[in-house]
Amino acid sequence: MLETARVTSLILEVPPAWPGHRAGQHVDVRLTAEDGYQAQRSYSIASAPEDERLMLTVERLEDGEVSPYLVSELRPGDELELRGPIGGFFVWEESFGGPLVLIGGGAGVVPLRSMLRHWAAGPREVPARLLYSSRSLTEVIYREELLGLEASDELADVRLALTREWPEEYTGHTGRIDPSLLAEVAGEPEARPLIYVCGPNGFVESASAWLVELGHAAERIRTERFGPTGT
């Protein structure tokens, strides 16, 4: 499934022994060549625990060892070697409560999509807010799904921050995420939102530091550094 010009989502059937996953976890994908050479990369799981199939979202990097194969060579019926699910800190479950605040930069939206779908599949007893920074509207991964969720549920708030280019009719935030925008999305610290930040190192460090400066408790902020979705 093509998400953007560079990003593709893979829909995988899982074997009966698959233990299931928690929203926010990842898997390791290992490829083995005929000569025995192996390459392994980690990919966040984009699907919710309730989804019937597993979704991995991959950005093709031309000089990569794994992503070109996954995007261009993998065919229906092919098998992949997966290890996981992995991770127990950067996860969200309904029992954790909220408000749920998700802040993503670029490909960092992938595990946040899993959390948002998990939230949407439940009773939606707490509000869910997503702030997603992307270079342009055409590079927003899951764009139609994310904006559609906001339009259909009053407890969902999805905001985009476009940093490099945007359509003439675009009325959302332009430029990088800043403290004032974070304050709007995260809300009052007294509400004790549970905040997840995922993206490149600099993005995560700046956003999490600003959130603490705004008064949010560090123990309520969970972070995951994320470069390209894999090579």
Buried (B, 14 or more C-beta within 10 A) or exposed (E): EEBBEBBBBBBBEEEEEEEEBBBBBBBBBBBEEEEEEEBBBBBBBBBBBEBEEBBBBBBBBEEBBBBBBBBEEBEEEEEBEBEBBBBEEBBBBBEEEBBBBBBBBBBBBBBBBBBBBBBBBBEBEBBBBBBBBBBBBEBBBBBEBBEEBBEEBEBBBBBBBBBEEBEEEEEEBEEBBEBEBBBEBBBEBEEBBBBBBBBBEEBBBBBBEBBEEBEBEEEBBBBBBBBBBBB
